[in-house]
Amino acid sequence: YTIAANQVKAKVSPYMYGIFFEDINMAADGGVYAELVKNRSFEFNTALTGWKEQQKNGGAGKVTVVNRADDRPENPHVITVDVTSPAGYFGLSNEGFRGMGIKKGETYNFTVMARKPSKNSTAIQVELHSAKGLVIGKAQLAPVSTNWQKYHVQFVATATDSKASLFVWLKGKGSVDLDMISLFPAHTWKNRPAGLRADLVQKLADLKPGFLRFPGGCIVEGRDLANRYQWKKSIGDIDKRENIINRWNTEFAHRPTPDYYQTFGLGFMEYFLTAEDIGASPLPILNCGMACQFNTGQLVALDKLDPYVQDALDLIEFANGGLNTKWGKLRADLGHPKPFNLKMMGVGNEQWGEQYIDRWKVFTKAIKDKYPYIQIISSVGPYASGKEFDLLNTTFRGLNADILDEHYYNSPKWFLDHANRYDNYDRKGPKIFAGEYAAQSKTTGSPDNKNTLECALAEAAFMTGLERNADVVVMASYAPLFAHVDAWQWTPDLIWFDNLRSYGTPNYYVQQLYSLNKGTDVIPLLDGDKAVSGQDGSYATACLDKSKKELIIKFVNSTDKSQSVEFNISGINISGRATMISLGNTDKTIMNSLDKPMAISPITSTMVVNGKAVKLSVAPNTFKVIKLKT
Ligand code: AHR
């Protein structure tokens, strides 16, 4: 193979490899949002989902759900707990999100909104129970006011358990009203109170992503318009963020998760902050007046679209506006006077048909008129939808769209066969955002659809084609991102977790190797006069990192035989020590797991290189990154 280091073909976008975040598979509630209590504000369709009445030592009483919708439409339900027996304990337990992950020695913050309706109010005793029923942490507090007030108590857990539960006992005859019963670890990402799970956000930070797309995916659309994602309802006081049913609540039919709701504890402010923390450009996707076409497909009439469009304009002001603007001031009041430097925004997710185009035009005109610098991401949906995908592609070209969001969920073979997808692509039209992709070992959502090395290698091969065509492809992200091992709706996923642990899949390490070694300038890597895209099962690309002064070669051997390869490099002197990073195994069905999180992970070695050629043997089923100092 030849590499001409002095012939730059394309600049690599600084945002090239990013993250797609969606609250699917309990990614937010029950996942990265570190709240341990499920249904803390009693807003699920069945108000006591996740809760159970409890009594011990002769305690007795009753729990009543009270509806105060007239006063608080966004958080209507509270409970009244009446303790009728002076002896023993009466109360409720909460099961958490498939249990609660508790760590020995860790500090926990229990908070509750409470008021005592009468003088005979009862004291609250909080206990953490292990799966076996042992008390592994406890604390007390006593509501004192007849008005709603927030109470807080801290305690340290005495044991580790991934399936613990919370007991809220009331002691002494009397009654108390409760809402927003919450338990968080004190240690969160950046130790923000009521924040995010540190281990999970660290995994995102370790990707050094160019962008963070949020909040989806299909949850942007919602199962119906009433249950769409509305960013304005996801910011500010936590007890005023209206809960809704998650779009993934009943998907797939064989794995329904009827307890899947969105509390918006991870809302737009938290998304913007997280993006900033991990150095990613924020990329919000907004509902365009269409509910998910796989569900109700509800539509907002064109003459009723104004509030939706206004949400988009206000979001830009919220992210970038000065302190003299309404929404910029709100951002400052929420603790972030500096702008978030929003540069791009998605209009709609996986929508299709004329209905989408009509609404897209209204949004695009309004956004571009006021904020011409915002790049608009337009969805062309899943490649697998065939005719719709092609039609949207052609239509958006005609409309001079900025960036098209293409989704590919397909077999490993499809990814290998389409690694050359952009080699002869129209350079004059919109840029491409490979916004969702993942190789599927079996049917999507099937329990047998796995994050195998074979799938990861197919993605690595496909990505050689993305990088080689970086003048067209400006952004890419694997999807979905997170999955709880006990509560997923979709497989495969990039990062898996339980209530205490997490691991990156082989696919995660492919994303990381691309992102950490993305380079600045693509240069030609050729087999004769052809790109290396499938010859003998090999896929390759090369780029320079001008700031780090490196030449970076990415090579995928997708076969089960070793490959001897030689790269002849011109236009640059590469003598010295090369760094070689390998991700591979003779068994391409291998996967990582909670118990073996690093079974497939990058291994680094070095090699001395003399003259103008790099010769090496690449092991079977291996993705190799070779870095040469220039
Ligand atoms: O990534 C999972 C889903 O796949 C997304 O929500 C949707 O955009 C796509 O269909």
Residues whose N, C-alpha, C, O or C-beta is under 5 A from the ligand:
A	BS01	AHR	G217 C218 E350 A479 P480
